[in-house]
Amino acid sequence: MKNSIKVIATIIVIIASVSTTLAKTNKMTTNQYKLQYQKVDSSLIGTWEKNKTANSKMANTFCQFNANGTYITFEECKGKYIVTGKGKWIVKNEQIIIVAGNEVSSTTAYISTDNYLQFNNDVAYSKPSLTYVSK
């Protein structure tokens, strides 16, 4: 009888501890929430300038990722900014997906820090001084 009471008490303690462990919630940061539910990586938000070599005669090319999941690409030509693309973006499994109109890009791996963005170990961007284009 004493053994069965001890077994039942042990089972109750185990069930109680498991249920309290499962009932605890983890607090998410704003960035974790946005990534999990809105599919937006906060480290990408902002205006990025495409890096080029010193001898390059290309126009200055920019990409701006907005917090609402939209993006815009533009170039600086003779002191004026020309929009070259618009669309939406989301992040899944640490890869970015760009949607421009009806076209969906393939998923692209990226690395992002405060002032550096690189896609597929190939194209690199950095954050320039304040440069923004309206939607």
C-alpha positions, 0 to 999 in steps of 0.5 A: 500500500505504501509503495503504491502511494509513493508511485502515485505521488511520484507520477503526480509530481512528474505530471505537474512538473511537465505541465508547468514546463510546457505552460511557460512562455518564452518572450520574443524580441521584436526582431524574432517576432517579425522574422517568425510571423511577418517573414521580415528580417530587421537586419535587412531594413534600410537603404543599401548601395551596391559595392563596386570597384574603383575602376567601375564606371557603373551608375551607383545602384541602390536597394531599399528594403522597407519594414512592411515587406516592400522593396525598391531598387534605384540608380543615381544618374547625373544627380537624379534617382531612377527607380529600376524595380519595385516589389515585395520581399520575405525571408524563409529559412535564412534565405530571401525571396523577392517578388516583383509583379508576377515574378518570384525570384529563386530563394537566395542566401544572404549575410547581413550585418549592421553595414554589410549585405551580401547575396550568394557570396557574390553581390555585396552592398553597404549602407551609404549616407542617408539616401531614401526614395519615396515609395 
